[in-house]
């Protein structure tokens, strides 16, 4: 646990992807640290995506839009909420992106013709019908059905009551690309970060619930903070893969059909693997602890036996010490006997 506290952000990213053993340390961390790690990961992801998106818009999309307006669109003018396109036929644009249709017809139209145009744009994911005083928008990604807005909204958005095709081209040429890029980065970053934060919180909740179910089945008790931390770090690789995929999608338009399923599937695999490894580690620790306890018991029994033998060894020298005075007494008596005999012999006694 002390090692994980010293690990920096990028070291944690590496361990989250390549080192499943570190998930036991992640589970022991404070939940605030796990949330902080996730916010840093999400901030980095949002910054990179917003920068790539904004640069592409400034470097690629805006020049393409300028060429498209200059070469493919007929002359048009806008005056006080009325748009006039100088074309005898309706202008149809379906080359902007896949499944996108734009129809512009500013002549006086009856209701049947307007309904016919509406039916056409309903066949596309994104459809725009531009009339002289109204705009109809169908966007299946944000809402259902066709929304209507007055043409005056276009003038308010552009910031002018009167403009024409040349005015639009002049305004595009006068744009400071650096300041536009910076403002786009800030706008895209804020919107993307909030949106993806909400989505990711839901994913983490689902992963935490899945982790809890697996832990219960494996009879492993885990705190809520541990479940959240494991789920957060399990999202690391999917978020990095999503970042790579978004960059490829923005630059090349290459789309992976079932990426969302793969994205979530990887996080599920990480969560399940992490909990299984934590369980096996706990079992190993339990076995080691049991072995240590058994050895400790054996040592205690051996010490008790040694303590029983020690008093006997101590008593023997005491007995010897008690016997030593008796021996001296006997020696003294013998000496005294000899002296008496000598005395008797001196006196002539036998």
C-alpha positions in Angstrom: 0.0 0.0 0.0 2.9 2.3 0.7 4.1 1.8 -2.9 0.8 2.8 -4.5 0.8 6.1 -2.5 4.2 7.0 -4.1 3.0 6.1 -7.6 2.3 9.0 -9.9 -0.6 9.3 -12.3 1.1 7.7 -15.3 2.5 4.9 -13.2 -1.1 4.2 -12.0 -2.3 4.2 -15.6 0.4 1.6 -16.5 -0.4 -0.6 -13.5 -4.1 -0.4 -14.3 -3.5 -1.8 -17.8 -0.7 -4.2 -17.4 -0.5 -5.2 -13.7 -3.5 -7.0 -12.4 -1.8 -7.6 -9.0 -1.9 -3.8 -8.4 -5.7 -4.0 -8.2 -5.5 -5.3 -4.7 -3.6 -2.2 -3.7 -6.1 0.0 -5.6 -8.9 -1.6 -3.6 -7.2 -0.7 -0.3 -6.8 3.0 -1.3 -9.1 5.8 -0.2 -12.0 6.3 -2.5 -11.0 10.0 -2.9 -7.8 8.9 -4.5 -9.6 6.7 -6.9 -12.1 9.5 -7.9 -9.1 11.9 -8.3 -7.4 9.5 -10.6 -10.5 9.1 -12.7 -11.0 12.9 -13.0 -7.4 13.3 -14.1 -7.9 10.6 -16.7 -11.1 12.1 -18.0 -9.6 15.6 -18.1 -6.6 14.4 -20.1 -9.0 12.5 -22.5 -11.3 15.6 -22.9 -8.3 18.0 -23.5 -6.8 15.8 -26.2 -10.1 15.2 -28.0 -11.0 18.9 -27.9 -7.6 19.9 -29.3 -7.7 17.4 -32.1 -11.3 18.3 -33.0 -10.7 22.0 -33.0 -7.5 21.8 -35.1 -9.3 19.7 -37.6 -12.2 22.2 -37.8 -9.8 25.1 -38.3 -7.3 23.4 -40.6 -9.7 21.2 -42.6 -13.4 21.9 -42.2 -13.4 25.7 -42.4 -11.3 25.8 -45.7 -13.6 23.1 -47.1 -16.7 25.1 -46.1 -15.2 28.2 -47.6 -14.6 26.5 -51.0 -18.0 24.9 -50.9 -19.7 28.3 -50.3 -17.6 30.0 -53.0 -17.9 27.3 -55.7 -21.0 25.1 -55.1 -23.6 27.5 -53.7 -25.5 30.0 -55.8 -25.6 33.7 -54.8 -27.9 34.3 -51.8 -28.9 37.3 -49.7 -30.5 37.7 -46.3 -32.5 40.8 -45.4 -34.6 41.2 -42.2 -35.6 37.6 -41.7 -36.1 36.7 -45.4 -33.6 34.6 -47.3 -33.3 34.7 -51.1 -31.4 32.1 -53.1 -30.8 33.0 -56.7 -31.6 29.6 -58.2 -34.6 28.5 -60.3 -34.4 25.0 -58.9 -34.2 23.8 -55.3 -30.6 23.5 -54.1 -29.9 20.0 -52.8 -26.8 19.2 -50.8 -26.0 15.6 -49.7 -22.2 15.6 -49.9 -21.5 17.1 -46.5 -21.5 13.8 -44.6 -23.1 10.4 -44.6 -26.8 10.3 -44.1 -27.1 14.2 -44.2 -29.4 16.1 -46.5 -29.8 19.9 -47.0 -32.6 21.3 -49.2 -32.8 25.1 -49.9 -35.8 26.5 -51.8 -36.7 30.1 -51.2 -39.5 30.4 -53.8 -43.1 30.8 -52.8 -44.2 27.2 -52.0 -47.6 25.6 -51.3 -48.1 23.3 -48.3 -48.0 20.1 -50.5 -44.5 21.0 -51.7 -43.2 21.8 -48.2 -44.6 18.5 -47.0 -42.9 16.7 -49.9 -39.5 18.2 -48.8 -40.2 17.3 -45.2 -40.8 13.7 -46.1 -37.4 13.7 -47.9 -35.4 15.0 -45.0 -37.1 12.5 -42.6 -35.3 9.7 -44.5 -32.0 11.0 -43.2 -30.4 11.1 -39.8 -29.8 14.8 -40.2 -32.0 16.8 -42.6 -32.4 20.5 -43.1 -35.0 22.3 -45.2 -34.4 26.0 -45.8 -37.3 28.1 -47.0 -37.4 31.9 -47.4 -38.7 32.6 -43.9 -38.4 29.2 -42.1 -35.9 26.5 -41.4 -37.0 22.9 -40.6 -34.4 20.6 -38.9 -34.6 16.9 -38.3 -31.8 15.5 -36.1 -32.3 11.9 -35.0 -29.3 12.2 -32.6 -30.8 14.9 -30.4 -34.6 14.8 -30.9 -37.4 13.0 -32.7 -39.4 14.6 -35.4 -38.9 17.8 -37.3 -38.3 21.1 -35.5 -39.3 24.5 -36.9 -37.4 27.7 -36.4 -37.9 31.2 -38.0 -35.3 32.5 -40.5 -34.7 35.5 -38.2 -32.9 33.1 -35.8 -30.2 32.7 -38.5 -29.7 36.4 -38.6 -29.5 36.6 -34.8 -27.0 33.8 -34.8 -24.9 35.4 -37.5 -25.2 38.8 -35.8 -26.3 40.8 -38.8 -29.7 41.8 -40.2 -28.4 41.9 -43.8 -25.7 39.8 -45.5 -25.0 38.0 -48.7 -22.7 35.3 -50.1 -19.7 37.6 -50.5 -20.1 39.0 -46.9 -19.9 35.5 -45.6 -16.8 34.7 -47.5 -15.2 38.0 -46.4 -16.0 37.2 -42.8 -14.4 33.7 -43.1 -11.3 35.3 -44.5 -11.1 37.8 -41.7 -11.3 35.2 -38.9 -8.3 34.8 -36.7 -7.7 31.1 -36.9 -5.7 30.9 -33.6 -8.3 32.7 -31.5 -11.0 30.6 -33.2 -9.1 27.4 -32.4 -8.7 28.4 -28.8 -12.4 29.3 -28.4 -13.4 26.0 -30.0 -11.1 24.0 -27.7 -12.7 25.6 -24.6 -16.2 25.1 -25.9 -15.7 21.5 -27.0 -13.8 20.6 -23.9 -16.4 21.9 -21.5 -19.3 20.2 -23.4 -17.5 17.0 -24.0 -16.1 16.7 -20.4 -19.6 17.2 -18.8 -21.3 14.8 -21.2 -18.7 12.0 -20.9 -18.5 12.5 -17.1 -22.2 11.7 -16.8 -21.8 8.6 -19.1 -18.7 7.4 -17.2 -20.4 7.7 -13.8 -23.2 5.4 -15.0 -20.6 3.0 -16.3 -18.7 3.0 -13.0 -22.0 2.4 -11.1 -22.7 -0.6 -13.3 -19.2 -2.0 -12.9 -19.4 -1.6 -9.1 -22.6 -3.5 -9.0 -21.1 -6.2 -11.2 -18.0 -6.3 -8.9 -20.2 -6.7 -5.9 -22.2 -9.6 -7.4 -19.0 -11.4 -8.4 -17.4 -10.8 -4.9 -20.5 -12.2 -3.2 -20.5 -15.3 -5.4 -16.8 -15.8 -4.6 -17.5 -15.1 -0.9 -15.1 -12.2 -0.8 -16.1 -9.3 1.4 -15.3 -5.9 -0.2 -16.1 -2.3 0.9 -17.9 0.1 -1.4 -14.7 2.1 -1.7 -12.9 -0.9 -3.0 -15.6 -1.7 -5.5 -15.5 1.9 -6.8 -11.7 2.0 -7.0 -11.5 -1.3 -8.9 -14.2 -0.1 -11.3 -12.5 3.2 -11.9 -9.1 1.6 -12.7 -10.9 -1.0 -14.9 -12.1 1.9 -17.1 -8.5 3.0 -17.9 -7.8 0.9 -21.0 -11.4 1.4 -22.5 -11.0 5.2 -22.1 -7.5 5.1 -23.9 -9.0 2.9 -26.7 -11.9 5.3 -27.0 -9.5 8.2 -27.3 -7.6 6.5 -30.1 -10.9 5.6 -31.8 -12.2 9.1 -31.6 -9.0 10.5 -33.2 -9.1 8.0 -36.0 -12.8 8.7 -36.6 -12.2 12.4 -36.7 -9.2 12.2 -39.0 -10.2 9.4 -41.4 -13.9 8.8 -40.8 -13.3 5.1 -40.2 -16.1 3.7 -38.0 -16.2 0.5 -35.9 -19.7 -0.7 -35.7 -19.7 -2.5 -32.3 -17.1 -0.4 -30.6 -19.4 0.5 -27.7 -19.9 -3.2 -26.9 -16.1 -3.9 -27.0 -15.5 -0.7 -25.0 -17.7 -1.9 -22.1 -16.7 -5.6 -22.5 -13.0 -4.8 -21.8 -13.9 -3.1 -18.5 -16.0 -6.1 -17.5 -13.1 -8.4 -18.2 -10.8 -6.3 -16.0 -13.2 -6.2 -13.1 -13.8 -9.9 -13.1 -10.1 -10.8 -13.5 -9.2 -8.3 -10.7 -11.6 -9.8 -8.2 -10.5 -13.4 -9.0 -6.9 -12.4 -8.4 -7.8 -10.7 -5.2 -9.6 -13.8 -4.0 -6.6 -16.0 -4.8 -4.3 -13.6 -3.1 -6.5 -13.6 0.0 -6.5 -17.4 0.0 -2.7 -17.5 -0.3 -2.4 -15.0 2.6 -4.7 -17.1 4.7 -2.7 -20.3 4.0 0.5 -18.4 4.9 -1.0 -17.1 8.1 -2.2 -20.6 9.1 1.3 -21.9 8.5 2.8 -19.2 10.6 0.3 -19.8 13.4 1.1 -23.6 13.3 4.8 -23.0 13.5 4.3 -20.5 16.4 2.3 -23.2 18.3 5.1 -25.7 17.7 7.7 -23.2 19.0 5.6 -22.4 22.0 5.3 -26.2 22.9 9.0 -26.6 22.5 9.7 -23.7 24.8 7.4 -25.1 27.4 9.2 -28.4 27.3 12.6 -26.6 27.6 11.2 -24.7 30.6 10.2 -28.0 32.3 13.8 -29.4 31.9 15.6 -26.3 33.2 14.7 -26.5 36.9 16.2 -30.1 37.2 19.5 -28.8 35.8 19.5 -26.0 38.3 18.8 -28.3 41.3 21.8 -30.5 40.7 24.5 -27.9 41.3 22.6 -26.8 44.5 22.8 -30.4 45.9 26.6 -30.5 45.1 27.0 -27.2 47.0 25.1 -28.7 50.0 27.4 -31.8 49.9 30.6 -29.8 49.9 30.5 -28.8 53.6 29.9 -32.4 54.7 33.0 -33.5 52.8 35.0 -30.8 54.5 33.7 -31.9 57.9 34.7 -35.5 57.2 38.2 -34.3 56.1 38.4 -32.3 59.3 37.4 -35.3 61.4 39.9 -37.5 59.7 42.6 -34.9 60.3 41.6 -34.5 63.9 41.7 -38.4 64.3 45.2 -38.5 62.9 46.3 -35.7 65.2 44.8 -37.5 68.1 46.5 -40.7 67.1 49.8 -38.9 66.8 49.2 -37.4 70.2 48.4 -40.7 71.7 51.5 -42.2 70.1 53.5 -39.4 71.6 52.0 -40.1 75.0 52.7 -43.8 74.5 49.1 -44.8 73.9 48.3 -47.5 71.3 
